[in-house]
Amino acid sequence: MTQEAKAPASRLGNFPVSFFSIVMGLNGLAIATQKIEGLLGTTNVSSTVLLALTLAVFLIITLVYALKLVRHRQACIQEFNDPVGLSFFPAFSINFLLVAVAFLPVSKTASLVFWVIGAVLHLMLTLIILSIWVQQQKFEIKHMCPVWFIPVVGNILVPVAGVEHAPDEISWLFFSIGVVFWVILQTLFFYRIFFHHPLPEKLLPTFFILLAPPVVGAIAYVKLSGGLDAFTNILYYYGLFIFLFLLVQVGMLRKARFHLSWWAYSFPVAALVIASTMMHAQTGLLFYRVLAFVVFAIVVILICLLALLTIVNIIRARICVEE
């Protein structure tokens, strides 16, 4: 009886902060669906349902993690001190920014509220985590992985909705932080991959995070500059190259057993859909339209598969267990 009573608490104590990456994937799908509906000229029923589902999942995961914080505070502290787990915490604030983007065509007031919360939280987390990176003495080059992009490079997301809610200077501030640290962290990551141990199997799917900064950067830059120029093309086409490069790595990626890290596939690929629809809107070229539809189909299949695998592994008690 005692063991049965302890089991739920144990699962709660091992509830990982990386669950917020699920919400990022669902947010990406909802926004990508909005853009595809715009290309097709159809109603926004599908994207509205997806947005409602995303908010529900976001609320549930937030409440569960808050309960973990109350009942298993030490486990949360331990996760915050972990070189990889630390970088997942800003996924919480990024989800507010993504919801703000999704709400732009629905309710500008709601979008503003989510954007303010997300921007303030993300700036605070960026400063805190960057300070930890600078001041700590226990992290090594082998700890560096694409998840580290989330805290500081995530600032690139702020202008996507920010240009609608605040002076452009605020969005330029966040954009500058994200772009400069993207270059720095990407250099460090490739150094780590080229000259040190490969990523552990569990983190192999996080390679797809490399796709997010350039394609989201292209979207944010067009929002800030008001149109397409050479720098937009550099960002977008570099992102497209990274996507092709990752497709070539499928032999390596298929070795990974299912972990929540598989959700790292979802948001970056959805971001490519959104960037492609933006490029089509700016140029009218059929290539971008076709690419958007093809990648969107991949995202839909991918997220359905990830959702199914996640539910199955939760039922089989393979998630929220001690590692």
N, C-alpha and C positions, 0 to 999 in steps of 0.2 A: 504493500500500500504506500509505503514511504517512497519507494522507487517510482511508482506511478505518479506521485505528487511532484516529484522532482523533475520528471521528464519534460513537461511543458516549459518549466523555468530554464532548463538546459537549452532547449531549442531557442527560446527567446534570448538567452545570453549569447548565443552564437548567431543571432540575426545580423547579417553583415550590412554595412553602410552601402556596399555596392549594389544593393537592391534599387537604389535611386537611379542606376543606369537603365533599369527597365522603363522608368518614367521618361527618361531622355529619348529612348527608342520610340515609345508611343507618341510623345510630343512631336518627334520628327515625322512620324507617319501621318499624324493629324495635319500638320502644316503642309507636307508634301501632297496630301489628298486635296487640300484647299487649292493648291496650285494646279493640280491635274484637273480638278473641276472647272477651274478658270479656263484652261486650254480647251476643254470639251464644251464649255458653255452650259453646263448642267447645274442643277441646284446643289446647295451645300449640305444636303442631308447627311451624306456619309461622313464628311469631315466633322459635322456637329456631333454626331454619335461618337466618333472617335475621340473628340475633345472631351465629351462628358465622361467617357470611359477612362481617359487619361487622368482627369481630375479626381475621379473616384479612386483609381489605383494610387495616385500621388498622396491622397488623404490617408488611405489605409496604411501605406508604407510609412508615412510620417508618424501616424499614431502608434504604430508598432515600435518604431525606433524610439519614439519618446518614452514609451513604456519600458523599453530596454534601458534607456538612460536613467529612469527612476529606480528600476529593480536591479540593474546590473551595471551600475556606474563604472565600476572598475574595468569591466569588459569594454566599455566605450572608450575609456581612457587608454587602455591597451591598444585598441584599434586606431586611435588618434596618434599614438606613438609609433605605429607601424609605418615603414617607409612607403608602402603601397597603399595601405588603408587610409592614411592621412589624405592622399590626393583625391579620394572619392567623396570626401565631405562637401567640397564645393559643387558636386553634382546636385545637391539640394538647392543651392541658390541658382544654378544654371536652369533648373526646371522652372523656377519662377520666371526667368527671362524668356524661356521657350513658350510658356503659357501666355506671356504678354504678347509675343509675336502671333500666336494662334488666335488671340482675342482681338487683334487689330480690326479684322473685318466684321467682328461680331459686336463688340462693345469697347469703344475707345476708353471709357472710364475704367472698366475692369482691367483693360490692358495697362493703363497707367498705374493702377494700384499694384499689380503683379510686377511691373517693370521697376518701380521704386523699391519695392521689397527686395527683388532680385539683385538690382544694381548695388544697393547699399550692402547687402549681405555678402555679395561676391567680392566687393572691394575690401571689406573687412577680412574675409577669409584669405584673399590674396596676400594682404599685408601680414597676417598671422603666419601663414604657411611659408611664405618667402622668408620671413624672419627665422622660422624654425630651420629651414634649409641652410641659412647663413650661420646660425649660431650653434647648431648641433655638431657633435663630433663622432657620431656613430654610423652615419650613412656612408655607403661606399658606392663606387661606380656600378657594381653589380645590382644595386637596388634601383637604378635608373631604368624606367620603362615608360611607354607612351601614356600611362595613367597620369604621370607627372605633368602632362600638358593641361589637364583639367583646371587646376587652380588659377594659373596666370594666363594661359592662352585662351581660356574661357571668356576673358574680357572682350574678345572680338565680337561676341554675341550681343553685347550691350547696345551698339548702334542700330541693330536691325529694327528694334522697336523704339530705341531711344531718340531717333531723329524726329519721331512723331510726338514726343512728349517733353523734350527739353532742348535747350540751346545746343547747336552742333558742337560747341567746344567741349561739352561734357562727353559726347559720344567720341570725339577725336581723342580725348584723354584715354578712354578705355580701349579704343582701337589701337592706339600707339603702344600701350602696355602689352596687349595681346600679340601684335605683330612682332615687336622686338624680342619678346621672350619666346615666341615660336621659333625664331631663327636660332636663338641661343640653345634652347632645349632640344631642338631637332639636331643641331650639331653634336651636342652631348650624347644624344641617343644613338646616332650613327657611329660615333666613336666607340660607344659601349658595345654595339653590335659587331662592328668590324674587328675590334681588337680584344674583346673580353668574352666571357661565357655567353652563350645564347640565352634567350628568354626561357624561363621554365615553361613547361607544357601548359600549365594553367593560364599563363599570361599571353600565349601566342595570339589569341583573338584580338588583343589590344593593339596589335599592329594596325588595325583599321582606324584607330584614333588618328593616325598620321594623315588620313584623308580629310578630317574635319577642318583643321585650321585654314588651308588654302581655299576650300570651297565656301566656307562660312565667311572668310576674309573677303572673298570676291563679292558676296552678297552685301556685306556691311560697307565695303568701299563704294559700291554703286549707290547705296543709300546716302552716303556722306557726300560723294562727289556729284551726284545727280545724273550720272550717265556712264557710258562705257568708254574706257580708254586703254592704253597699253598696259598699265599696271593691273587692271581687271583681267585682261587676257593672260598675263603672266600667272596670276593667282589661280584662275580657273583651269588653265591648261596644265599647270603643275599638279593641281588636284586630280585632273583626269589621268595624268601619267601615273600618279600614286595609285589610283584605282586599278589601272591596268597592271601595274607592278604587283599589287596585292592579289589580283586574280591569278597571276603566274605562280604565286606562293601557295596555291590551294593544296598542293601535295604536302607541304609542311603543316598547314593549318588543320588539315583533316586528322592529324595525329592527336589533336587535343580532345580529351574527354569532356563531357558537358560540365561547365561551371557557369556561374553567373557572368563571368568575363565574356561569354559568348555574346552577350547583349552589346558588347563593344562593336559588333558588326553593324548594328541597326541604325543608330543616329547618323554616323558619318555617311552611310550610303543614302539615307533619306536626304541629307544635306546636299548631296550631289544632284538629286532630283530637283530640289528647290533652286539650286544654282543654275541648272540647265534650263528650267522654265524662265528664270530671269534673263539668261542669255538669249533665249528665243524671243522674249518680249523686247529686248534691246535691239536685236538684229533682224528678227523675222526669218532666220534661216531654218530650213526644215531639219537639218542635222540635229539641232538642239532639241527640237520637239520630239523627234524619234527617240533620241537618247533618253529624254525624260521619261517617256512611256516605258521603254525597255527596263531602265533602272527602277522605275516605280514598281513594275511587276516583280522584279527581284526582291524589293523591299517588302512588299506585301507577303510573298511566300516566306521570306526569311523571318519576319516577325511572327507570322502564324506558327511557324516551326519552333521558334524560340519560346513562344508562349506555351505551346503544348509541352515541350521538353521541361520547361520550368515547373509547370503544374505537376507533371508526372514525377519529377525528382523531388518536389516538396512532399507529395503523397508517399513516396518511397523513403522519405527521411534521408535523402542524400544532400539536402541543402539545409543550412542552419545547424550544421554539426561541427564539432571541434576538428580543426585541421592540424 
